Amino acid sequence: MSTVGRPDRRALLGGVVASATVALAGCSSTSAATPTARTSPTPTATTRPATPAAAFARLVEGNKRWVSGDLRHPDRDPDRRQLLARKHEPFGSVLACIDSRVPPELLFDTGLGDLYVMRTGGEAIGPVVTGSVEYGPMTSGTPIIVVLGHQRCGAVEAAYKSLRDGKPLPGDLRSIVEALEPATDRPSARAATTRSRPWLGPRSNSRHTICAPTRTSPPS
């Protein structure tokens, strides 16, 4: 695979923080709308955004369509499949939760070949996940990385209750709790009288996930 123009790995990881932080605001709308989805396909040929700003704008536009119900369902026809048979160059890398209610391809109204998508419980991150997130930017110049947080996350709630009650979860679910624990906002001794329990929410968890690669991933 060609690596022409591949970005410096340290610079790439520094860009993760900026790209993902602003992206959170573009995908957390809770507005209700009556679905008015269109089923007719859109043209197959779409221009890949070349900059983080352009990629972010494309995601925001798609999310607005999701909120309003005015979906286009782009890049899903047979011609698009044929076009991607030999090569694909997604314009975004998205790390999202496994929650069935937040599939990135639908939330951003995208199609085949548009996004690299990684999904873990509570956006928990580790070396394999970090490597998967880096794959697009490092090999094909994917211009934006998004950490997609969401409300009412079952994995985050389970981790929170486990930490609050001191009751370990069964099996490998413990690994999710361990991955999310650093994102917990634990109260100081002074604040203990007013809030004595740990707190873990979508924003604190997403901030932790955004910063994790810069703490744990060595430079190339």
N, C-alpha and C positions, 0 to 999 in steps of 0.2 A: 504493500500500500504506500502510496506517495506521501512523503512528509515534507514536501516543498513548502516553505513559509510557515513551518510549525512554530508556534509560539514558545518562548522560554517557559519552562514548567513553573518556576517561582512566580513569574509575572502572571501566568494563568491563574494560579491559586489565589493570588492577591485580587484578581478580578472577580473571583467567585463571590467575595463578600459584597462588592458594590452591585453586581448584577442581581444577586438573589435578594438583597435587602429591599431594593425598590420593587422587585417583582411581587413581593407579598401583597402589596396594596392592590395589585391588579387582578387578584384571583380570589378575593375573600368576600365578595359581595353577597348579601343575603336577601336582595330584593326579589320579590315574588313577581311572576309574570305568567300570562296565559300563553302556552306554547302555540307557536304559529310556524312550526318548522317547514321549510321547503324541501321537497324531495328531489327536485331536478338537479343534476350534477352541474358543477361549475367547470370552466375550462381547465384542461389538464395542465397546460403550461403555466407555472407560477414562478415568479422571480424570487430566488432565495435572498432574504435580507443579508446584507454584507456587514453590518455593524451591530453592536449590542443595542443601540438606541432603536434601530430599525426593527430588529428582532423583537424587542420588548413591545414596540408599537403594534407589531403583528399579533402578538399574544393578547395584548389589551383589547384590540379590535375583536378578536375571536371571543374573548371572555364577555365582552359587551353583548355580542350576539347570543351567547349562551344565556345570559341573564334575561334578555328580552324575548328569547325564544325564536328569534329570527335567524335560524341556523342555515348555513350554506352547505355543510358537509363537503368541503373541498377535497380534491386529490384522492378520490376513492373509486374512480371508474376504471374499466379494463385498460384503457390507454395509459393511465397512470401506473398501473401494475407493470405493464410492459416496459415503460420508461425506466422503472426502478429495478428491472430484473438484473442488470449488470452492475449498477452503482447507485448509491444514495448518499446525499449530503444534507442531513437534517440541519435546520437553522437554530435549534434549541436543544439543550439537555435539561431534563426535568427530573428532580428527585422528589417523589411524592410518597404518600402513605398507601398502604394496601387497602384502605377503606374503599368499599365498592361504590361509594357515593361521589368519589372525587377522581375519576379517570381523567388524566391530563388531556388526552386527545379530544375528549368531549368538552371539557371545561374551556378549552381554548379553540374549539371548533376547527381542528386541524385534520389532516389526512395522512395517507401513507407517505413515508419518507420525510415528514416534516419535523418529527421530534425523536430524540433518544429519550426513553423513559425508564427510570429505575424506581422501583417501589419496594419499600420496607415498612415494617410496623412502626408507626410514629416517626417516619423518616430517620430511623436509627441508622447510624453510619459506622463503617468499619473499612479495613483496607480494600476488600474486594469491591465494596460499594464506591469508595473514593476512586479506585481505578476505573470503574465503569463510568462514573461521572466525568472523569478526565478524558475518556476515550475520544469522544467527538471533537472537543477543542484541540486535542493534541494530534489527532490524525487527519481531520478534515476541516479544521478551522471553524467549528461551530461557534458562533459569536456570543452566545449567552447561556448561562447556567442559572436555573431557577430551583429554589427550594420551595415547594408548594405546601405550606401549612394550611390546616383547616380546623374548624370548630367541631366539638363533640366527637373527638377522636377516641375510639375504644381502646386503642393501644396505650395512649397517653393516660387515659382514665385508669386503666388497669395498673400501669406503672405507678401512678400517683397513689392509689389505694394500697398497693404493696409497700411502698415506702412509708406511707402514713401509718399503716397498721403494723408494720414490721413482720408481714407475712409473705414469705417468698412464693412466687408463682411456680407452678409445676413445669418440669421439663425444660426445654430451651427457651421458654418464655422469659426465663430469668435473664437471658442475654439481652432481651429488649429493655428490661428494667435497668440493667447495668449500663446500657448505652445511653439511656435517657436520664439517668440519675444526675450527671453533671449539669444538666439544664435546669435542675430543680432550684427554685429560689427559696433557700432556707433562711428563716428569720434570724437576725442577730440577737444577742442576749438581751439588748434593750427592748427589742420589739417582741420578745417572747411572751410578754404578758398580754399582748393584744392579738398576736397571731402565732400560735405555737406549732402549726402544722406546715409541712413543706407545701409549696405550690408549684404546679407545672402546667403551663398553658401553651397554646399554639405559637405565640410570639417568642417566648423564652426558649422553647424547644427549637424553633426554626433558627433563631440567632445562634444557638449552640451548634446546630448542624452546619450552618454557614461557615462558622469559624473553625470547625473541627479539622478540615483538611489542612489549613494553614498551621495548625498545631502539630499534626501527626505525620504529614506527608513530607519526606525529605526532598530537597531540590534535586533536579536532574543533573 
